């Protein structure tokens, strides 16, 4: 069948909400697969890794395809566990729309709120699927109220349920041809669509006057077609979120969800021009196999044997990487079909050995620039090989894993260890298992600790000049100024000197050394959100070497940082704690003792909601104490929310960091 367009839709959810099961059901019901796989038996289409099958969780994003009428839908199944949020971030950046899954039993979870907040910020078209309606304890109206209160006020149900919470549960799609249904849905749509609001207030058709007796003229006002158009328009711009009830395991409501994908989520328009422009959102590197990349294309075309240019965003981007595609397989096409990759589609590309997750094809400024969607890792561990002879192999394996997830940031540490950044302890377990099973390396990990950063508290300068007469030190003049940068800008190196004042190799030595030196500030943490400015430079040919400039730059920058002064910032979590009135005083007192900053406390006769921010290092401690403080009735949600200055004196990080 001829495909009119392609939609790339992500399946997102809290862990165990049923993402992979929904993906299997969508593929089965549309004929893409001939049998349903199961997470329990480890035979699903998207969880193909050995560790995913063993643990029954999604670790890496995977793509599967089906067709609905003339529309091809590429489903991107993402991890639900918070430790693998980096995988979700990569996927969200290439989506046309999303399906956010909730369990009708467990309801709105902390991770659900983080995901929805991000989807709303991006204004990404998002449908909500309330799963597990056939499970005991499933809720409908009460859950819808929670969705509107905690996720989005503009949630409009498109289906209803009979037999809720039983094996005979059924989904009934709402018909917009029914005036009562149309009016009920229109009331929600009117909150975000002025044209619908106007037609509700004055249902008379435009350009037609009412009769002399005040009666409405013949003919419809807000018709079903007009409401469908408004639903599609407001879903497309991210201001409205249609809600579907169903069961991934039983298949109820899945047909209505597919219809919603096709009708309400629009394809992204192709970028103009013939240059291939796209994003690498996933990389796979088998231990002894060829590296492959999942590429979403936004403009131009990609073909086998085509030369491409990759740009790497971020401070470690460097220059462009060029390579030649040896083969590509477009998702949704028959194996061996080497046809071109066109805008809106996804392909698995081979022949780019240096490719990393997050790389972009085409001009560096092209493609969607969403920035960091979720918080960076806040934990650090040091990894070393149990057998010293495997130290080099361990570092190579960790660097390969960092290519798949750059937020890992594997970097050398003292005593032959490697520093790795983490989102959580489950991620550490997965890395250990991957190293053992895929690389044959038994690794040892130090206990994880919270990662802080330093930011300059002022400006500072330092300089080293060549002393011509009787000089015995490095033959290099370097002057540097350090000053605060914008929050979130990272470390930036720039020049006040003329670029031609030094040979290119010396310029490169200064910049590389400056950025490397910032990885360990006066207190032992990485220095970020700062500008390092080269204010003076000089050399003596042919005596000066790049090594002279590396030596001088490190010492000059260290002095400039001490002159500027730095403040240590630690990560915080935003929190909400719902507690009984009788426990309010004890809960707030304990939070205050742990360093919490309170935002709002609201409530009534029986329960209160306390919100604020808490140092990340204290979150787990308080979570363990909450049940005792509230006799098991307290509900806690939290998520990373930036960092703040450390209140106590910052201890040096020490050699182990």
C-alpha positions, 0 to 999 in steps of 0.5 A: 500500500502506498504510504502518504506520510510517516509519523515518529511516535514515542511511547513514554511512561513510568516503569512497569506502566506497560510500554513494551506491552503496548508496543507489542499490541500495536504491532500485532493488531496492525499485522506487523507481527504474527504473535504477541511477545511478552516481557515475562518470556523475553520475546518482545520485538523491541527488548532485544538485548540480553540484559533487557530480556533477563531483567524485563526492562527496557534499557535502550530505545528501540524502533518498530514500524507498522502501517495504519491506512496510508500512514506509516508509524515508527514506534520508539519504545523508550526506557521507563526507569529513571536511571535511563532518562538519557535514552528518553531524552535522545528519543524525544528530540526526534519525535513527531508526537508521543503517547504517555502511558499511565496505569489506571491502577497505580495512577500518576507517578513521579516519573510521569510528571517529569515526562509530561512536564517536558512534553508540555514544554516542548509542545509536542503533540501528546496522547494519554493512554490509561492502561490496565483498565481490566485490572482490579483497582482500576480507576476512571473519573478519579484518575482523570481528576488526578491527570488534570490536577497533576499533569495537564488541565486540558485533558479531554477523554475520547473514550469511556469504560464499561466493566472497569476493573474486571476481565470483561472491561470494554472501551466505548469510543465517544462519537462526536455525532452525539450532541451531548458528547460533542458539547461535553468535549467542546467544553474542554476544547474551548478552554484552549481554543477561542473559536470553539469558545465563541461557538459555544457562547454564540452557536449561531453560524457566522454571517447569519442573523437570529430570527425576529423571535430570537430563535436560532437559525436553521443549520448547525453551529459547532458541528462534529467536523469543526470540533474534530478540526479544533481537536486536531489543531490544539493537539498538534500545538501541544495545548490539548491532550486527548485521553484514551482508556484501554488495556495493552494486554487485552487489546481494549481501546488500542484501535481508538488510540491508533485512530487518534495517532493518525487523525491528531498527530501531524507529520513534521514538515521537511526542511528545504534544500537538498543537503541531508540534515538529521539527528543520530538518536541511538548508537549500537556498538557490539563488542566485536561488531560494526557500529550502527546509528539510528538517524532521523532525517529532517531534510534532503536524502541519504543514500548508500556510498554518500559522503556525510558530515557530522557535527557534535554539539557541546563543549567537546564537539570539536570539528566536523567528522566526515564519513561515507555510508556503506549501507542503510536500512530504512525502518518499515521497508523490506530488508535489503531495500537500499532506497534513499532515506527521505525526510520524516523517516528513520534508518539504521546507518552503517559506515560511520565508525566515529559516530556518537549519540547526539551527532547531527548531519548537515550544518551544525545549526540545523535541526531542532535545538531543544537543549538538555531536556532532563537533568544531567547525572548527579552521581559519580562512581570510579570504575576499575578492573578487578584484573589490572591487565584489563585496565586498558580494555575496561577504559575502551569499553566504557568509552564505547558505552559513553558513545551510546550515552554521552552523559556517562562521561567516562574520563580517566581518574587517578590510579588507573580508574575511570570516572563515570557519571550515573543517574542511579544505582540500577544504571551502575548494575547494568554497566557492570553486567554489560562489561561482564557479559559483552566484554568479559571484564569484571569491574569494581565500582566505588560507592556512588556519591553526589556530583557537585559543580563549581561556578566563579563568584567573580572575575580573576586574572593571571599571567605568565610572561617569558623572561628573555634574559636567563630564562629557564622556564617554559617559552610561552606567554599566556594571560587568562581572565576567568569570569562568570557565564550565563547559567547553563552555558557551560565552560566557554573559551574565547579570545581578546588577542588576535587569532593570528598572534600564535601559530594554530597549534599553540592556540589549540594547546591553550584552549584544550588545556584550559577546558581540561583544567576546568574539570577540576577546580579549586575545590576539586569539582568541575568548573562550569558556566564560566568564560575563560578569555585569552588576554595575552599571548607570546612565543619565541620561535623556534624555541617555543613548543605546544608543551610550553603552552600546555604547562603555562596555561594550566598554572595560569588558569589555576591562579585565575580561578583562585583569584576569581573564587568559586562557589560549590553548587550541589544538585537539588530535587523539587519535591511534593509530600502529601501528608496527614494533618497530624503528621504535618509538623513532624514532616516539615520539621524533619525536612527543615533539618535536612536542608529543605527550602519550602515553596508552598504548603496547602491543605485542609482538614485531613491532608496537606501538600508540602512542596519545595526543594531538597538537596539530592543527597538527602532525598533517599534518607527522607524517603526512608523516614516518611512512612514512620513519620506519617504511619504509612500514609505519606506520598512522596514525589521528587525529581531533579531540579538544578543545583544551588550553592552548598550551605556548609563549607565545601570540603575538597573533593580529594584525589579520589575524584 
